[in-house]
Amino acid sequence: MLYRKDRKGEEISQLGFGCMRFQRKGSGIDYAEAEKEIMYAIENGVNYFDTAYLYPGSEECLGKVLENNKCRDKVKIATKLPQYLVKKKEQIDSFFEEELSRLKTDHIDYYLMHMITDINDWERLKSFGIEEWIEKKKASGQIINLGFSFHGSSEMFIKVLEAYDWDFCQIQYNYLDEYSQAGRIGLDAAYEKGIPVIIMEPLRGGKLVNLPGEAIDLMKDEFTPASLGLKWLWNQPGVTVILSGMNSMDMVKENIETASSSPVGCMSDKDTELVAKVKDIVKANEKVGCTGCRYCMPCPKGVDIPGTFYYYNLVPIQGKHSTRVEYAQNIGLRKEPCFASQCIKCGACEKHCPQALPIREKLAEADKALRPWPYKVGLAVVRKVLKKN
């Protein structure tokens, strides 16, 4: 494993384990599988683990694994204050103490103000006395490093970056989003200030792994889709840690192998040209820029928004019929219906979407593409038969 340094000079693995997408089993996390993957990662040098208050079961799972295997001292935990839920000062301590309990620890190594989109988010927290609260937590050793995760414009990112003496920050950044959100402008601004940058959505929620065939053909035997996206990031000195939402042992192993051979400057000019060509192909095929982060969920009417968009984006990659069949099997035949047609256009989802997607409009498009009338009729018949049985 290769390491980069935080602001205090501490070494952190350049591959971080994103704990948002653990495998599910029934209604919860598959603990046994998560434990295997986490422990393999730790044994192979990964020491940065990222979770959040609102990732269902994630903090509890990570805390349980670290306690059961007596390895809390081998890792650095990053978790987040759900600042958008804070309505009064007392809630800040309440959320923090609950997170310590879930994680079975007495301190958080990297604590973030979660999902800052505007300088007003920070100003609102300041009105609750957040700066004094942070000072006390740092003095007590309960918080080691303080940062923020960001979804918003590069202009607003700069304002937030300059509003406090941050220890680190976290942005969405990948070769498809190089100039959206904080983007390269934000990355460079943080680097100039000596502030470490943690990268989320490095593979766009899997979109940069499930590439069109013509893009994969360009890679020949030199890269996998995942390694190309990750190396493009590690090639840059402003990147400190890349978070990967790993949820299979194969994924953990591949990413660790890639991380262990990707120092700054690991890509040639030819490799960079390859990324540009792949990017053009992806852009030409993309239906909707959903990363699968699930901040839009739950939908009050039960629509599976990320699931719908996932299959909508698969249409140009694997064809209409096979995608529609797969959508029917995995989305259409669930016990509780979750079709896009259930959308009442309330707009609640769009208020929380980090990508500022026109979700309501795109859901209508996706439903039309995934459930043309013959498939809609067929699904209705199959659902009725299954319900009787």
C-alpha positions as CSV (number, residue, x, y, z in Angstrom):
1,M,0.0,0.0,0.0
2,L,1.1,3.5,-0.7
3,Y,0.5,6.3,1.7
4,R,0.1,10.1,1.6
5,K,0.1,12.5,4.5
6,D,-2.5,14.5,6.2
7,R,-2.0,18.1,7.5
8,K,-0.3,16.9,10.7
9,G,2.1,14.6,8.8
10,E,0.2,11.4,9.7
11,E,0.3,8.7,7.0
12,I,-3.0,7.6,5.5
13,S,-3.5,5.0,2.9
14,Q,-4.2,6.5,-0.5
15,L,-7.0,4.0,-0.8
16,G,-9.8,4.6,1.6
17,F,-12.6,2.1,2.4
18,G,-16.0,3.8,1.7
19,C,-18.5,2.1,4.0
20,M,-21.7,3.3,2.3
21,R,-22.2,0.4,0.0
22,F,-21.6,-2.7,2.1
23,Q,-23.4,-5.8,0.7
24,R,-27.0,-6.1,2.0
25,K,-28.6,-9.3,3.4
26,G,-32.3,-9.1,3.9
27,S,-33.1,-5.7,5.4
28,G,-29.6,-5.1,6.8
29,I,-25.9,-5.3,6.1
30,D,-24.3,-8.7,5.5
31,Y,-22.0,-8.5,8.5
32,A,-19.9,-11.6,7.8
33,E,-19.1,-10.5,4.3
34,A,-18.3,-6.9,5.4
35,E,-16.0,-8.2,8.1
36,K,-14.0,-10.3,5.7
37,E,-13.6,-7.4,3.3
38,I,-12.7,-4.9,6.1
39,M,-10.2,-7.2,7.7
40,Y,-8.6,-8.1,4.4
41,A,-8.2,-4.4,3.6
42,I,-6.6,-3.7,7.0
43,E,-4.2,-6.6,6.7
44,N,-3.2,-5.2,3.3
45,G,-2.5,-1.7,4.5
46,V,-5.8,0.2,4.2
47,N,-6.1,2.4,7.3
48,Y,-8.8,5.0,6.3
49,F,-12.5,4.0,6.7
50,D,-15.2,6.4,5.8
51,T,-18.8,6.2,7.1
52,A,-21.6,8.6,8.1
53,Y,-24.6,9.0,10.4
54,L,-27.1,8.4,7.7
55,Y,-25.5,5.4,6.0
56,P,-28.0,2.7,7.2
57,G,-26.2,0.3,9.6
58,S,-22.7,1.4,8.4
59,E,-21.3,3.0,11.6
60,E,-22.6,0.1,13.7
61,C,-21.1,-2.5,11.3
62,L,-17.7,-0.8,11.2
63,G,-17.6,-0.4,15.0
64,K,-18.5,-4.0,15.6
65,V,-15.9,-5.3,13.2
66,L,-13.1,-3.2,14.8
67,E,-14.1,-4.1,18.3
68,N,-14.5,-7.9,17.6
69,N,-11.1,-8.0,15.9
70,K,-9.4,-5.6,18.4
71,C,-8.0,-3.4,15.7
72,R,-9.4,0.1,16.4
73,D,-5.8,1.4,16.9
74,K,-4.8,0.2,13.4
75,V,-7.3,2.4,11.5
76,K,-8.5,6.0,11.2
77,I,-12.2,6.5,11.2
78,A,-13.9,9.2,9.3
79,T,-17.6,9.9,9.9
80,K,-19.9,12.9,9.6
81,L,-22.2,15.2,11.4
82,P,-25.6,15.3,9.6
83,Q,-25.6,19.1,9.6
84,Y,-28.8,19.3,7.5
85,L,-30.7,17.6,10.4
86,V,-29.4,20.0,13.1
87,K,-32.2,22.4,14.2
88,K,-30.8,23.4,17.6
89,K,-27.5,23.5,19.3
90,E,-28.1,20.5,21.6
91,Q,-28.5,18.2,18.6
92,I,-24.9,18.5,17.7
93,D,-23.7,16.7,20.8
94,S,-26.5,14.2,20.6
95,F,-25.6,13.1,17.1
96,F,-21.9,13.0,17.9
97,E,-22.3,10.9,21.1
98,E,-24.6,8.5,19.2
99,E,-21.9,8.1,16.5
100,L,-19.2,7.4,19.2
101,S,-21.5,4.7,20.6
102,R,-22.3,3.1,17.2
103,L,-18.6,3.1,16.3
104,K,-17.6,1.8,19.8
105,T,-14.8,4.4,20.1
106,D,-13.9,7.4,22.2
107,H,-12.7,9.5,19.4
108,I,-13.1,10.2,15.6
109,D,-9.9,10.7,13.6
110,Y,-11.5,12.6,10.8
111,Y,-14.9,14.3,11.5
112,L,-16.8,16.0,8.6
113,M,-19.6,18.5,8.3
114,H,-21.7,16.3,6.0
115,M,-22.9,17.5,2.6
116,I,-22.2,21.2,2.7
117,T,-23.6,22.8,-0.5
118,D,-23.5,26.4,0.3
119,I,-21.6,28.9,2.6
120,N,-25.0,29.4,4.3
121,D,-24.8,25.8,5.7
122,W,-21.6,26.7,7.5
123,E,-23.0,30.1,8.7
124,R,-26.1,28.3,10.1
125,L,-23.8,25.9,12.0
126,K,-21.8,28.8,13.4
127,S,-25.1,30.3,14.7
128,F,-25.4,27.1,16.9
129,G,-21.8,27.7,18.2
130,I,-20.2,25.0,16.1
131,E,-16.7,26.6,16.2
132,E,-16.6,26.6,20.0
133,W,-18.0,23.0,20.0
134,I,-15.2,21.9,17.7
135,E,-12.5,23.6,19.8
136,K,-13.8,21.7,22.9
137,K,-13.9,18.4,21.1
138,K,-10.4,18.8,19.7
139,A,-9.1,19.8,23.1
140,S,-10.6,16.7,24.7
141,G,-9.1,14.5,21.9
142,Q,-12.6,13.3,20.8
143,I,-12.0,14.9,17.3
144,I,-8.5,14.8,15.8
145,N,-9.1,16.4,12.4
146,L,-12.1,18.5,11.3
147,G,-13.3,18.8,7.7
148,F,-16.3,19.0,5.4
149,S,-17.8,17.0,2.5
150,F,-19.0,19.2,-0.3
151,H,-21.6,19.1,-3.0
152,G,-22.0,22.4,-4.8
153,S,-20.3,24.8,-7.2
154,S,-16.6,25.4,-7.4
155,E,-17.2,29.1,-6.5
156,M,-19.1,28.1,-3.4
157,F,-16.5,25.5,-2.5
158,I,-13.8,28.2,-2.4
159,K,-15.9,30.3,0.0
160,V,-16.4,27.4,2.4
161,L,-12.7,26.4,2.1
162,E,-11.7,29.9,3.2
163,A,-14.4,30.2,6.0
164,Y,-12.5,28.1,8.5
165,D,-9.1,26.6,9.2
166,W,-10.0,23.1,8.0
167,D,-7.8,20.1,8.4
168,F,-9.1,18.4,5.3
169,C,-12.0,18.3,2.9
170,Q,-13.9,15.8,0.8
171,I,-15.2,16.3,-2.8
172,Q,-16.8,14.4,-5.6
173,Y,-14.1,14.1,-8.4
174,N,-13.5,11.8,-11.3
175,Y,-12.6,12.1,-14.9
176,L,-16.2,12.5,-15.9
177,D,-16.8,15.2,-13.2
178,E,-13.4,17.0,-13.7
179,Y,-15.1,20.4,-14.2
180,S,-18.4,19.9,-12.2
181,Q,-19.1,20.6,-8.6
182,A,-15.8,21.6,-6.7
183,G,-13.9,19.9,-9.6
184,R,-10.3,20.6,-10.5
185,I,-10.7,24.2,-9.5
186,G,-11.6,23.1,-5.9
187,L,-8.9,20.4,-5.8
188,D,-6.2,22.9,-6.9
189,A,-7.4,25.5,-4.4
190,A,-7.2,23.1,-1.5
191,Y,-3.8,21.8,-2.6
192,E,-2.4,25.3,-2.7
193,K,-3.6,25.9,0.9
194,G,-2.0,22.6,2.0
195,I,-5.4,21.0,2.8
196,P,-5.7,17.3,2.1
197,V,-8.5,16.3,-0.3
198,I,-10.5,13.1,0.1
199,I,-12.1,11.9,-3.1
200,M,-15.6,10.4,-3.2
201,E,-17.4,8.9,-6.2
202,P,-14.1,8.2,-8.0
203,L,-15.9,5.8,-10.3
204,R,-19.2,7.7,-10.4
205,G,-21.1,5.0,-8.4
206,G,-19.9,2.3,-10.7
207,K,-20.7,4.2,-13.9
208,L,-17.0,4.3,-14.8
209,V,-16.7,0.5,-14.4
210,N,-19.8,-0.4,-16.4
211,L,-18.5,1.2,-19.6
212,P,-19.6,0.8,-23.2
213,G,-17.8,-2.0,-25.0
214,E,-16.1,0.4,-27.4
215,A,-14.5,2.2,-24.4
216,I,-13.3,-1.1,-22.9
217,D,-11.8,-2.2,-26.2
218,L,-9.6,0.9,-26.1
219,M,-7.9,-0.3,-22.9
220,K,-6.7,-3.5,-24.4
221,D,-4.8,-5.4,-21.6
222,E,-3.3,-2.3,-20.0
223,F,-6.2,-1.2,-17.7
224,T,-9.4,-2.4,-16.3
225,P,-12.2,0.3,-16.2
226,A,-11.7,0.6,-12.4
227,S,-7.9,0.9,-12.5
228,L,-8.0,3.5,-15.3
229,G,-10.3,5.7,-13.2
230,L,-8.4,5.3,-10.0
231,K,-5.0,5.8,-11.5
232,W,-6.2,9.0,-13.2
233,L,-6.9,10.3,-9.7
234,W,-3.7,9.0,-8.0
235,N,-1.7,10.5,-10.7
236,Q,-2.5,14.0,-9.3
237,P,-0.5,15.3,-6.2
238,G,-3.6,17.2,-4.9
239,V,-5.4,13.9,-4.2
240,T,-4.8,12.5,-0.8
241,V,-7.2,9.6,-0.4
242,I,-9.6,8.0,-2.8
243,L,-12.7,6.4,-1.2
244,S,-14.0,3.3,-2.9
245,G,-17.4,1.9,-1.9
246,M,-16.1,-1.6,-2.0
247,N,-18.7,-4.4,-1.5
248,S,-17.0,-7.6,-2.8
249,M,-13.7,-9.3,-2.1
250,D,-12.8,-9.1,-5.8
251,M,-13.3,-5.3,-5.7
252,V,-11.2,-5.0,-2.5
253,K,-8.4,-7.0,-3.9
254,E,-8.3,-5.3,-7.3
255,N,-8.3,-1.8,-5.8
256,I,-5.6,-2.6,-3.3
257,E,-3.4,-4.0,-6.1
258,T,-4.0,-0.8,-8.1
259,A,-3.4,1.4,-5.1
260,S,-0.1,-0.3,-4.4
261,S,1.3,0.6,-7.8
262,S,-0.1,4.1,-8.4
263,P,2.2,6.9,-7.1
264,V,1.9,10.5,-8.2
265,G,2.9,10.6,-11.9
266,C,1.9,7.0,-12.6
267,M,0.2,7.9,-15.9
268,S,1.9,8.7,-19.2
269,D,0.7,11.2,-21.8
270,K,-0.7,8.2,-23.8
271,D,-2.7,7.1,-20.7
272,T,-4.1,10.6,-20.3
273,E,-5.2,10.6,-23.9
274,L,-6.9,7.3,-23.4
275,V,-8.9,8.7,-20.5
276,A,-10.0,11.6,-22.8
277,K,-11.2,9.2,-25.4
278,V,-13.1,7.0,-22.9
279,K,-14.7,10.1,-21.4
280,D,-16.0,11.2,-24.8
281,I,-17.6,7.7,-25.2
282,V,-19.2,7.7,-21.8
283,K,-20.6,11.2,-22.3
284,A,-22.1,10.2,-25.6
285,N,-23.9,7.2,-24.0
286,E,-25.0,8.6,-20.6
287,K,-28.7,9.0,-20.1
288,V,-28.7,10.6,-16.6
289,G,-25.7,11.5,-14.3
290,C,-26.8,9.6,-11.3
291,T,-24.0,8.3,-9.0
292,G,-26.2,6.0,-6.9
293,C,-25.4,7.9,-3.7
294,R,-29.1,7.5,-2.6
295,Y,-29.3,10.9,-1.0
296,C,-32.6,11.2,-2.8
297,M,-34.1,8.3,-0.9
298,P,-36.4,7.3,0.6
299,C,-39.0,8.4,-1.9
300,P,-42.3,9.1,-0.1
301,K,-44.1,7.0,-2.7
302,G,-41.6,4.2,-2.8
303,V,-39.9,4.8,-6.1
304,D,-36.5,3.3,-6.4
305,I,-34.9,6.3,-7.9
306,P,-31.2,5.2,-8.1
307,G,-32.3,1.7,-9.2
308,T,-34.4,3.1,-12.0
309,F,-31.5,5.4,-13.2
310,Y,-29.0,2.5,-13.0
311,Y,-31.0,0.5,-15.5
312,Y,-31.8,3.5,-17.7
313,N,-28.0,4.1,-18.1
314,L,-27.5,0.4,-18.9
315,V,-29.8,0.6,-22.0
316,P,-27.1,1.9,-24.4
317,I,-24.5,-0.4,-23.0
318,Q,-26.2,-3.8,-23.0
319,G,-29.2,-3.2,-25.2
320,K,-32.9,-2.5,-24.7
321,H,-34.3,-6.0,-24.3
322,S,-31.7,-7.5,-21.9
323,T,-31.8,-4.3,-19.8
324,R,-35.6,-4.4,-19.6
325,V,-35.6,-8.0,-18.6
326,E,-33.0,-7.4,-15.9
327,Y,-34.9,-4.4,-14.7
328,A,-38.1,-6.5,-14.5
329,Q,-36.3,-9.2,-12.5
330,N,-34.5,-6.9,-10.0
331,I,-36.8,-3.9,-9.7
332,G,-40.2,-4.8,-11.3
333,L,-40.9,-8.0,-9.3
334,R,-40.2,-6.7,-5.8
335,K,-42.9,-7.4,-3.3
336,E,-43.6,-3.7,-2.9
337,P,-43.9,-1.8,-6.2
338,C,-41.3,0.9,-6.8
339,F,-41.9,2.0,-10.3
340,A,-41.1,5.5,-11.6
341,S,-44.8,5.9,-12.5
342,Q,-45.5,6.1,-8.8
343,C,-43.8,9.5,-8.7
344,I,-46.2,12.3,-7.7
345,K,-43.6,15.0,-8.7
346,C,-43.4,16.3,-5.1
347,G,-39.7,17.3,-5.7
348,A,-38.5,16.1,-2.3
349,C,-35.8,14.0,-4.0
350,E,-34.4,17.0,-6.1
351,K,-33.8,19.0,-2.9
352,H,-31.3,16.4,-1.7
353,C,-29.6,15.4,-5.0
354,P,-25.9,16.4,-4.9
355,Q,-25.9,16.4,-8.8
356,A,-28.9,18.8,-9.0
357,L,-30.5,16.4,-11.4
358,P,-34.0,17.0,-12.8
359,I,-35.1,13.7,-11.2
360,R,-38.8,14.0,-11.9
361,E,-38.2,14.6,-15.6
362,K,-35.7,11.8,-15.9
363,L,-37.9,9.3,-14.0
364,A,-40.6,9.8,-16.7
365,E,-38.0,9.2,-19.4
366,A,-36.6,6.2,-17.7
367,D,-40.0,4.6,-17.1
368,K,-40.9,5.0,-20.8
369,A,-37.6,3.4,-21.8
370,L,-37.7,0.5,-19.3
371,R,-41.4,-0.2,-19.4
372,P,-42.9,0.3,-22.8
373,W,-46.5,-1.0,-22.9
374,P,-45.8,-4.7,-23.8
375,Y,-43.3,-5.0,-20.9
376,K,-45.6,-3.0,-18.6
377,V,-48.5,-5.4,-19.4
378,G,-46.2,-8.5,-18.9
379,L,-44.9,-7.2,-15.6
380,A,-48.4,-6.6,-14.3
381,V,-49.5,-10.1,-15.2
382,V,-46.4,-11.7,-13.6
383,R,-46.9,-9.6,-10.4
384,K,-50.5,-10.6,-10.2
385,V,-49.6,-14.3,-10.5
386,L,-46.9,-14.0,-7.9
387,K,-49.2,-12.2,-5.6
388,K,-51.8,-15.0,-5.8
389,N,-49.1,-17.6,-5.1
